[in-house]
Amino acid sequence: MENRNIVNSNKNPIVGIIFVILIVGALIIGLNINTVKKYINKDKQIEENNNKDDDNNNESVIKEDENSNNDNSNDDNKINENENNNDDNKINKEDNSDDDTNKKNEDINENNDEEKEDIPKTCKYDKKVLTYIGQNNKKIAECEGASYKSMDDSIVSISRDGVITPKKIGTTSIKITNGNNVDDIIVYVDHQRIESGNNTLVLYNVDKASSLSTDYDVFVKLPDETSYHKIQVYKVQVSILDKNEKWNSSYSSYVNFDFKGTVNVKVVPKDNFTSFRLRGNIYSQNSQKKGNEILFNLTNYGVISLETKNGSNYDTRTNLHIFANTLDNNFKNINLNDPNTIYISPGEHKCANNNCVIPEDKNILKEKRKSTTSSNSYPAAIELKSNSTIYISGSAILHSQLTIDKWNDSSKKGTKLSNIKIFGRGALDTSDLITTNISSDEIKFTDSNVTSGLIRIVYSKSVTIDGIILKNSKSYNVYIKDSDNINISNLKIISAGKYTDGIHVLSSRSINANNVFIRTCDDGVAIYSSRGSGGYKSGSFVGLNGNSTNMNFNNMLLWIDNGRSIYIGGHGNFNSTLGQGNEICKIKFNKMRILETNKRIDHEGALSIGAADNNHVYDITFDNITVDNLINGNLISVKNYCSNYPIATYENTIGTKCGYMVDNITFNDINWNGRFNDKSNTKVWINIEGKKEDNTVKCNGESANYLIKNINFNNVTLGSIKLSNDNKNNLYENINIFKTNDCVSDCKIN
């Protein structure tokens, strides 16, 4: 019995310890009840097995007592043997207990890991990501243990740690799985960027563009690269009014890229040619014809026109426009997750059945007017509100009008729209919204929600336009009315048809344009004061009334297929009393090149001022301007329009009254590059005219003041001959170079 008591006393503490470990472990670790039961049942089984061993040992002890006849030494040996056996059993049970505990801990850890997988871990990422080919090691998410999957691996691939590799321009999404949570990250690959030493090249591509040209193949590369990159060539419509007053339309082409340093350009025209020329506001280097290839280098930013010749004349109607831009500093500041930013992603954006694919954001768009005609499903206009930014990718074409318009009438205007930015390298195209009937001289808006202006800025202030392309407009391109502090830079405009003024300004102040290319079939830059929305035929002034002042136009390249390169003064408040009309003043044009100007012979030409409707035009400066080709019209024209003047008969909307006065106009460093090679040409190159030709209109009514005064010419050169007081009336072969009349005073030539 003593031996059994020893055995039992060694068994019971071990079982208790096991139970305590299980219970405490279950409370601390959080095992489920089934797991606890499993281990309890397991320990009970161990206890039953131990009890069976104890019973066997006890039976042996009883048996040994009954055989008490045996030697004491044998009894002692048996007792010692039993004690040793019991000690060994105790040790084995303790060892087994340790093994069981370790196994339980392993099972607990495995079970705990399974539960952790269902718990979302810390994960930080933006819903929209903007990148480009060449941007390496961009990590789009910080997620512990999440998995990623690109929905289009040809556009973007992604590593296990969330680093993307852009491969192709376009848009795709990344599916992110974080525990039970699944979300998408939209990734926009905007362009391709190539860097080598101090040189950088940025390329764009509009996927499935509908307006590609087949007239040229164009390739570009950096000097250190061994192979060229083929880039997209787009077609754009141009129109020319020939000498027989007939319209001829054709398609020219353009390419668009950014660079820094030096870029090598290779152009392969599809048609045969014997020679070529490059014209623009930048100069090429090492240009050469090599077989059917044209090779040259560019080191400056701007616009250049490539024109081939296979006969007597260079082709200016199917030419190639090269838009070589500086690097876009606005791109790096675009925040897609900013509620005030809208991004026009790569692709050609149209609408089908009024379901527009242009990104929607109610915080950005004041209104997006849908089409009102069944034949046209494009958006009529995107109206931007204050403090918004729209960025048009260089790999995008947007078929829509952009409108910044707060003007209704003087009693309802309220606060002006302000702080609006239009950035990017992409194109706006409204060719499907507006048409013109050239033969009947009409403009037709095919959608009632479309009004004048590819970009329309009305009763607004602090608006910036930078870098984009405007093409195929059949109405004004940039229309500015009753607005202040408008800044335009690196803008490219190509349009066909009448009424396609490049920059059209009415009653506005502080307008600044720099590094702008304009090719239109109407005036390049037109600046007026007042103009009624109901027109002038009604006989009453309808619309705004205000001055146009403080403007600067610098570093511009103009190509006018039919119209005036620059025109000032034609519209005003004709209902005002004499001397109390609007002012158009303090305007400067500096460092400009005019490639072509073609205006009808009885109208103005390149640099034109025509005061009408009681306007007072003064303090206008033209400085450092070169004119290449003057097809029709005057080189310089300064006039004061009166009723029944030819311009009024033609337009039938302006010149209802004479202008009040033209005063203090300066022409500095004006150079015409042409040659006097047509002795039959009777055009007036410089025309300063203050009254109607038949002298029925007196100067300024009954006033003794002159209609035009203080006109200054400094270093004006025509065909390499400098204009002077001695040769102004007989500069070359008796051609009428300079003309004035008795309503002009203080006209000086220096």
C-alpha positions, 0 to 999 in steps of 0.5 A: 500500500505504501508503494501505491500511495507513492505512485498516486502521489506522483501522478496527480500533480502532473495531470493538474499541471496539464489542465492548468496549462491548457486552461491558461493557454486557452484564455491567453491565446484564444483557442476555440472551444473545440481545440480546447476539448481536443486537448482535454480529451487527449490528456484524459486518455493519457491519464487513463493509460497511466491509471492502467499502468498503476493498477498493473503495478499495484496488482504486482505489489499485492501479488508480492505480499501474498508470496511473503515466503520469498526472501527479503532480498527479493522483496527489496529488489522488487520494491526498488525495481518498482520504484525505478519503474515508477520514476521512469514512468514519471520522467516519460510522462513529463517528457511526453507532456513537454512534447504535447505542449510544444505541439499544441503551441505549434497548432495554436500558432498555425491557427492564429496565422489563419485568422490573421490572413482574414484581418486587413493589414495597413494599406496606403495607396492612391486611387489614381496614379499618373506615370510614364514610360521611363519612370522606374521604381515607382511604388504605387502602394504601401501594403503589408502582405497584399497581392497585386495584379495588372489587368493589362500587363502590356501597359503596366506590370507590377511586382510583388512589392507594389512597384510598377513598370510602365510599358505602353501609353494607355490606361489600365488598372491594378487589382489589389487584394488585401485580406478579404478587401479587393480594390482597383488602382487606375494607372495612366501611362501618359507618355514615353520619356527618353533621357541620355546625358543632358538630352531628353525626348518625350513622345506621345501616342494617341491610340486608334487616332482617327485623324492620322496622316499618310503623307509623311513618316517622321522619326526622332531620336537623341544624338546618342541613340542608335535607332530612331523612334517613329512618331504619329503624324496627324492630319489637319484641314487648311483652307486657302482663298485664291486670287479668283476668290475661290476656296480650296481646302486640303489637309496638311500634317503635324507632329508633336513632341517635347525635348531638351538639348538636341533632337535628331529628326528624319522625315520621309515624304510619301510624294517625290520631291526635288528640294525642301525648305524649313521655315518657322520661329526656330532654326534647324541645323545640318539639314540635308536631303539624303535620297528620299529622306530629309534629315536635320537637328533641332536645338531650340523650341518652337514651330517649324514648317517643312515644305517640299518642292517638285516643280516651281513652287514649294507646297504650303498646303500639304506641308508638315508642321513640326511642334517641337515643345519644351519639356512640360513642367506642368505635368509633374504638378498634376495631382489626380486625387485633387478634387479640383483637377480633371485629367483627359487621359490618353486616347481619342475622347468622344461620346456615343449616345450621350454617354461621354467617356470624358472623366466625370467630376462634379467638383470640376465641371460647372456643367457639361452640356450634352448634344441637342441634335440626334445627328451629333452625340458629342458633348457640346461644351465642358464648362469649367468653374473657378479654381479648377485645372484641366490637363489634356494628355499629349496622347489625347484628342478631346472632341469638345469645347471648353467654356469659362463663361459667367457673362449674362448681362450687367445686372446678373454677372456677379463674381467673375470666374477665376483661377482656371488652368488649361494645361497639357500637350493634347489637342482640342477638336470641334470639327464635328460640332461646327461647319461652315458653308463656304459658298454662302459665307455662312457659319453653322453651329450643328449643335445649339449648345455650341457657341463661338470659341473652341476655348471660350472665356467670358467674364472671367479672370486669371485664366492660364492656357499652356501647351495644347493644340487647337485644330479644325475649329470652324469658329473662333479658336480662343474667344476672350470677352469682358475678361482680365488677366488671361495668359496664353503660352506655347499654344498651337492653332490650325483651323480652316474656314471663315471666322476662325480668328486665332485669338479674338478679344473683346472689351478685355484687359491684361491679355498676355500671349507668348510663344504662340503659333497661329494658322487660320483662315481669318485674322490671327489676332483681332482686338476690338472693344464692344460688340453686341451679341445681337449684331449691328444690323438691328440698329441697337447696341446689344451686349457688353461695353468696355475698353480693351487695354494693356496687352502683350503679344510676344514670340509669335509665328503667324500663317494667315491663309485668308485674313489679317495677321493682326487687326485692331479697332473694328468693333465698338460702341457706335451708340456713344457720343463723339469722343466718349466711345471705347478705348483700345490702347497700350498694346505691344506686339514684339518679336513676331514672324509672319510666314504668309498673309493673304488678304483681298486687295481692297482690304488690310494685310499683315499689320492693320489698324482700323478704327470704327464705331467711335473707338479711340485707338492709341499707344500701339507698338509693333516691334521686331516683326518679319513678314515672309510672303505677302500674297495680297493686301497691304503690309501696313494699314492704318485707317479710320473707318467711316460709313459706307467704307468698303470694309463696312460693305463687305462685313455689313456689321462694322463701321457704322460710324467713324472711329474717333481717332488713331494716335501714337502708333509705332512701327520699329524694325519691320522687315519684309523679306520678299522681292519686287518681282512683279512690275504689274503689282499696284498694291499699296504696301503702306497705307495711312488713310484717314477718310473715305477715298471720294472725300465726301467724309470730312475729318472727324466731322466738324472738328479740326482734329485729325483722324490719324496722327503721330504715326512713326516708322523706325527702320522699316525695310522692304525687300532689303531697301530701307524706307525713308522720306526720300524714297517713300513714293518711289521705292521701286519701279514707281510702285506706290509704296506709301500712301496718306491723305489730308486727314493724317498728321505727323507721320514720321519716317526714321 
